[in-house]
Amino acid sequence: MQVGDLVRRTDKGLTIRGVPRKGFRVNLGVGIVVSLQPGGSNPVHPTATVFWFGMEKHYKIAESLLEVVSATR
């Protein structure tokens, strides 16, 4: 994953025993990776700041919860 890649949220962790978690945004659409940095506190893990086009906002999210839709060259 690199800055400029188009990504979308995977469905990992969206359910508890097959039941969707309440209040969780399942379909964020496509976003673009703005920056990559370590995040979290225990344990520290790779995170990405993503601009989500549909919401027009930036959010930090674990890289493991993203899948690349279109990679930059």
C-alpha positions as CSV (number, residue, x, y, z in Angstrom):
1,M,0.0,0.0,0.0
2,Q,1.3,3.4,-1.0
3,V,0.2,7.0,-0.8
4,G,-2.1,7.7,-3.7
5,D,-3.6,4.2,-3.8
6,L,-7.4,3.9,-4.1
7,V,-8.7,1.7,-1.3
8,R,-11.9,0.4,0.2
9,R,-12.7,-1.0,3.7
10,T,-12.8,-4.8,4.0
11,D,-15.5,-6.6,5.9
12,K,-13.1,-7.9,8.6
13,G,-14.4,-7.2,12.0
14,L,-17.7,-5.8,10.9
15,T,-19.7,-8.6,12.5
16,I,-20.0,-10.2,15.9
17,R,-20.8,-13.9,15.4
18,G,-22.2,-13.1,12.0
19,V,-24.5,-10.2,13.2
20,P,-23.6,-6.8,11.9
21,R,-22.3,-4.4,14.5
22,K,-24.7,-1.5,15.2
23,G,-23.7,2.0,14.2
24,F,-20.8,0.8,12.1
25,R,-20.3,2.3,8.6
26,V,-20.1,-0.8,6.4
27,N,-20.0,0.9,3.0
28,L,-17.6,3.8,3.0
29,G,-17.1,3.5,-0.7
30,V,-13.7,4.2,-2.3
31,G,-11.0,6.4,-0.7
32,I,-7.5,7.6,-1.5
33,V,-4.5,7.0,0.9
34,V,-3.2,10.4,2.0
35,S,-0.5,9.2,4.4
36,L,0.9,6.2,6.1
37,Q,2.1,6.1,9.7
38,P,2.3,3.9,12.8
39,G,-0.8,4.1,14.9
40,G,-2.6,2.5,17.9
41,S,-1.1,2.1,21.3
42,N,-1.0,-1.6,22.2
43,P,0.3,-2.9,19.9
44,V,1.4,-0.2,17.5
45,H,0.4,-1.2,14.0
46,P,0.6,0.3,10.5
47,T,-2.3,2.8,9.8
48,A,-3.3,4.9,6.9
49,T,-5.0,8.3,6.7
50,V,-7.7,7.9,4.0
51,F,-9.8,10.6,2.4
52,W,-13.3,8.9,1.8
53,F,-14.9,10.5,-1.3
54,G,-18.5,9.7,-0.3
55,M,-18.1,11.4,3.1
56,E,-15.6,14.0,2.1
57,K,-13.6,13.4,5.3
58,H,-10.2,12.0,6.4
59,Y,-10.0,9.1,8.8
60,K,-7.2,7.0,10.2
61,I,-7.7,3.2,9.8
62,A,-5.5,0.1,10.2
63,E,-3.9,-1.0,7.0
64,S,-5.1,-4.5,7.7
65,L,-8.7,-3.3,7.3
66,L,-8.1,-1.9,3.8
67,E,-7.8,-3.5,0.4
68,V,-6.3,-1.8,-2.6
69,V,-8.7,-1.2,-5.5
70,S,-6.2,0.6,-7.7
71,A,-2.5,0.9,-7.0
72,T,-0.3,3.8,-8.0
73,R,2.6,3.2,-10.3
